[in-house]
């Protein structure tokens, strides 16, 4: 059996946070629970499926990265979650320059 290779560019942090997700100006924002994050992206639970490649705006809280800010991201994958809803993996359009967990 081959060893599992970590293809991630930045360390992934397993921590739950509440963020606000906006998929369009018309839809407003909805809360989502982050399950893990890094400088390059994050995974969150969402009530609706999101299309691969779709753009989203995420309001990251101050206690997650040290400064509350909105970041643009693209959906990389979306799968049904065992706990209901959908697990969504996104990649930031521009990697974060810092996080509190680096």
C-alpha positions in Angstrom: 0.0 0.0 0.0 1.4 3.4 -1.0 1.8 6.1 1.7 -0.8 8.9 1.7 0.6 12.0 0.1 -0.3 15.4 1.5 -1.0 17.6 -1.6 -1.9 20.7 0.4 0.3 23.8 0.0 -0.5 25.1 3.5 -1.3 23.4 6.9 -4.9 22.6 7.4 -6.4 23.6 10.8 -9.3 21.6 12.2 -11.4 24.1 14.1 -15.1 25.1 14.0 -16.1 28.7 13.3 -19.3 30.4 12.2 -18.8 32.6 9.1 -21.2 34.4 6.7 -21.4 33.2 3.1 -22.7 35.3 0.2 -23.3 33.7 -3.2 -24.7 36.9 -4.8 -25.7 40.4 -3.8 -29.4 39.5 -4.3 -29.2 36.5 -2.0 -27.7 38.3 1.0 -25.6 36.3 3.4 -26.2 33.1 5.3 -24.4 31.5 8.2 -22.2 28.5 7.6 -20.0 26.5 10.0 -16.4 26.1 9.0 -14.9 22.7 9.8 -11.3 23.3 8.7 -9.3 26.1 7.1 -5.9 27.1 5.8 -4.2 30.1 4.1 -5.5 28.8 0.8 -9.1 27.9 1.5 -11.6 26.3 3.8 -14.4 23.7 4.1 -17.8 24.7 5.4 -21.3 23.2 5.8 -24.1 24.8 3.8 -27.8 24.1 3.6 -27.8 24.3 -0.3 -25.5 22.7 -2.8 -23.1 25.1 -4.6 -21.8 24.6 -8.1 -18.2 23.9 -8.7 -16.5 27.0 -9.9 -19.1 29.3 -8.4 -17.8 32.5 -6.7 -18.6 33.1 -3.1 -17.8 35.9 -0.6 -16.9 34.8 2.9 -16.9 37.1 6.0 -14.1 35.7 8.1 -14.3 36.6 11.8 -11.6 38.3 13.8 -10.9 35.3 16.0 -10.2 33.1 13.0 -7.5 35.2 11.2 -6.8 38.2 13.6 -8.8 40.7 11.5 -12.4 40.5 10.4 -12.5 40.7 6.6 -14.4 39.6 3.5 -12.5 37.2 1.1 -13.5 36.0 -2.3 -13.3 32.3 -3.0 -14.3 29.7 -5.7 -16.1 26.5 -5.0 -13.7 23.6 -5.7 -16.1 20.8 -4.6 -19.5 20.2 -3.0 -20.7 16.9 -1.6 -23.6 15.8 0.6 -22.7 15.9 4.3 -23.4 13.0 6.7 -24.8 15.5 9.1 -27.2 17.0 6.6 -26.7 19.8 4.1 -23.6 20.0 2.0 -19.8 20.1 2.7 -18.3 22.7 0.5 -14.6 23.2 -0.2 -13.5 26.6 -1.5 -10.2 28.1 -2.6 -9.5 31.7 -1.9 -9.0 33.9 -5.0 -5.9 35.3 -3.2 -4.2 33.2 -0.4 -4.4 34.9 3.0 -1.1 36.6 3.9 -1.5 35.4 7.5 -3.7 33.6 9.9 -3.6 33.4 13.7 -2.7 29.7 13.4 0.4 29.8 11.3 
